[in-house]
Amino acid sequence: MHLSPYGTQLASAAVDGTFRVWDVASTPVVQTLDVQRRGSGLTAAWHPNGQRAVVTLDGRWSVWDVVRGKVVQSGHGTNACWSHDGKRFVALQGSQIVVWDGEPTKPTHSTQLSDSVGAGCWHPDGRRLFACSFGKLWSWDIESGEPQEIPLKLRDMLCVTVHPDGRWLLAGATY
């Protein structure tokens, strides 16, 4: 699930292959998209302008134009999201991280990690990307270098997020 940038709508992805947009104040479903795939690896994320959302399911991502109610772009990836300014888009697939322009129409950067990546997020500066996998947390300055492992004593990291001011990085894991 993911709240829209203005907090008025909630995007959700379900194992039945549907992606729904909910009105937060009144809770009815505003739109439903059948991504015509069933499976696991469900994520949903909004573009910062609130006009588009990305849903991932069963190893593929789809960008949905919420205003027109249709898919406008798709590709391979188990997790995907836009940078805070909407100028960049990242898709995670296995141990590969691919950065696209914000539309997303063309890849601009990519890297390979040593492990399969489960989740990722952008730093608010739009240059750094964080990703987590099987007890490892990675930081990647996509303009200047290779990903760097951040040493932590956690295993099976499931999620990672950055505080909007960029000073805090939060990682969720099992013990």
C-alpha positions as CSV (number, residue, x, y, z in Angstrom):
1,M,0.0,0.0,0.0
2,H,1.1,3.5,-0.6
3,L,-0.6,6.9,0.2
4,S,-0.8,9.5,-2.7
5,P,1.4,12.6,-2.3
6,Y,-1.5,14.6,-1.0
7,G,-2.8,11.9,1.3
8,T,-6.2,11.7,-0.3
9,Q,-5.9,8.3,-2.1
10,L,-4.4,4.9,-1.2
11,A,-3.0,2.6,-3.8
12,S,-3.0,-1.2,-3.1
13,A,-2.0,-4.3,-5.0
14,A,-3.5,-7.7,-4.3
15,V,-2.6,-11.3,-5.1
16,D,-5.7,-11.6,-7.3
17,G,-3.9,-9.3,-9.8
18,T,-5.9,-6.2,-9.1
19,F,-4.5,-2.8,-8.4
20,R,-7.0,-0.4,-6.6
21,V,-7.1,3.2,-5.8
22,W,-9.1,4.1,-2.7
23,D,-10.5,7.4,-1.5
24,V,-9.1,7.8,2.0
25,A,-11.9,9.9,3.4
26,S,-14.8,7.8,2.3
27,T,-13.1,4.4,1.6
28,P,-14.8,3.4,-1.7
29,V,-12.6,2.1,-4.5
30,V,-12.1,4.9,-7.0
31,Q,-10.5,2.8,-9.8
32,T,-9.5,-0.8,-10.3
33,L,-6.9,-2.1,-12.7
34,D,-6.6,-5.8,-13.5
35,V,-2.9,-6.3,-14.3
36,Q,-3.9,-9.7,-15.7
37,R,-1.2,-11.5,-13.7
38,R,-1.5,-13.4,-10.5
39,G,1.3,-14.0,-8.0
40,S,3.5,-12.5,-5.4
41,G,5.9,-9.6,-5.0
42,L,3.2,-7.0,-4.6
43,T,4.1,-3.3,-4.3
44,A,2.5,0.0,-5.2
45,A,4.0,3.5,-5.3
46,W,2.8,6.9,-6.4
47,H,4.5,9.4,-8.7
48,P,5.1,12.6,-6.8
49,N,2.5,14.4,-9.0
50,G,-0.2,12.0,-7.9
51,Q,-1.2,11.4,-11.5
52,R,0.5,8.0,-12.0
53,A,1.3,5.0,-9.9
54,V,3.4,1.9,-10.3
55,V,2.4,-1.6,-9.3
56,T,4.6,-4.6,-9.3
57,L,3.4,-8.2,-9.4
58,D,5.0,-11.5,-10.2
59,G,8.3,-10.0,-11.5
60,R,6.8,-7.2,-13.7
61,W,6.0,-3.5,-13.1
62,S,3.3,-1.5,-14.7
63,V,2.9,2.3,-14.7
64,W,-0.7,3.2,-14.4
65,D,-2.1,6.6,-15.5
66,V,-4.6,7.0,-12.7
67,V,-6.4,9.9,-14.4
68,R,-7.0,8.0,-17.6
69,G,-7.3,4.6,-16.0
70,K,-4.8,2.8,-18.2
71,V,-1.4,1.2,-18.2
72,V,1.1,3.4,-20.0
73,Q,4.4,1.5,-19.6
74,S,5.6,-1.8,-18.2
75,G,8.8,-3.8,-17.6
76,H,10.6,-6.4,-15.5
77,G,11.1,-5.8,-11.8
78,T,9.9,-7.0,-8.4
79,N,9.9,-3.5,-6.8
80,A,9.8,-0.1,-8.4
81,C,9.4,3.6,-7.3
82,W,10.1,7.2,-8.4
83,S,12.5,9.6,-6.9
84,H,11.0,12.3,-4.7
85,D,11.1,14.9,-7.6
86,G,9.8,12.4,-10.1
87,K,12.7,12.7,-12.5
88,R,14.0,9.2,-11.9
89,F,12.5,5.8,-11.6
90,V,14.1,2.6,-10.3
91,A,13.2,-1.0,-10.9
92,L,14.7,-3.9,-8.9
93,Q,15.0,-7.3,-10.6
94,G,16.9,-10.1,-8.9
95,S,20.3,-8.7,-8.0
96,Q,20.1,-5.9,-10.7
97,I,19.0,-2.3,-10.1
98,V,18.0,-0.3,-13.1
99,V,17.4,3.5,-13.0
100,W,15.2,4.9,-15.7
101,D,14.3,8.5,-16.7
102,G,11.1,9.6,-14.9
103,E,8.7,8.6,-17.6
104,P,10.1,5.7,-17.6
105,T,11.0,5.3,-21.2
106,K,14.8,4.6,-21.2
107,P,17.3,3.2,-18.7
108,T,20.0,5.6,-17.6
109,H,22.0,3.7,-15.0
110,S,22.3,0.1,-13.7
111,T,24.3,-1.9,-11.3
112,Q,24.6,-5.5,-10.2
113,L,24.7,-6.5,-6.5
114,S,25.9,-9.7,-4.9
115,D,22.5,-10.7,-3.7
116,S,18.9,-10.5,-4.8
117,V,17.3,-7.2,-3.9
118,G,14.0,-7.2,-2.0
119,A,13.2,-3.5,-1.6
120,G,14.6,-0.1,-2.4
121,C,14.0,3.6,-2.0
122,W,15.4,7.0,-3.0
123,H,17.1,9.5,-0.8
124,P,15.4,12.9,-1.1
125,D,18.4,14.3,-3.0
126,G,17.5,12.1,-6.0
127,R,21.1,10.9,-6.4
128,R,21.3,8.2,-3.8
129,L,19.4,4.9,-3.8
130,F,19.1,2.4,-0.9
131,A,18.4,-1.2,-1.4
132,C,18.2,-4.2,1.0
133,S,18.6,-7.9,0.6
134,F,19.2,-10.9,2.9
135,G,21.0,-9.1,5.7
136,K,22.7,-6.5,3.6
137,L,21.8,-2.8,3.1
138,W,23.3,-1.0,0.1
139,S,23.8,2.7,-0.7
140,W,24.4,3.7,-4.3
141,D,25.3,7.2,-5.5
142,I,24.2,6.6,-9.1
143,E,26.1,9.6,-10.5
144,S,29.5,8.8,-9.0
145,G,30.1,5.3,-8.1
146,E,29.6,1.7,-7.2
147,P,27.1,0.6,-4.6
148,Q,28.5,0.4,-1.1
149,E,27.4,-2.0,1.6
150,I,26.3,-0.5,4.9
151,P,27.3,-3.0,7.6
152,L,24.4,-4.0,9.9
153,K,23.8,-6.9,12.2
154,L,20.3,-7.6,10.7
155,R,19.2,-10.5,8.6
156,D,16.4,-10.9,6.1
157,M,15.8,-7.2,5.6
158,L,12.3,-6.7,4.1
159,C,12.0,-3.0,3.7
160,V,13.9,0.3,3.7
161,T,12.8,3.9,3.7
162,V,14.4,7.3,4.2
163,H,12.9,10.2,6.3
164,P,11.8,13.1,4.0
165,D,14.7,15.3,5.4
166,G,17.2,12.7,4.5
167,R,18.8,12.4,7.9
168,W,17.3,9.0,8.9
169,L,17.4,5.7,7.2
170,L,15.0,3.0,8.5
171,A,15.3,-0.7,7.6
172,G,12.9,-3.4,8.6
173,A,14.1,-7.0,9.2
174,T,13.4,-10.3,10.9
175,Y,15.5,-11.3,13.9
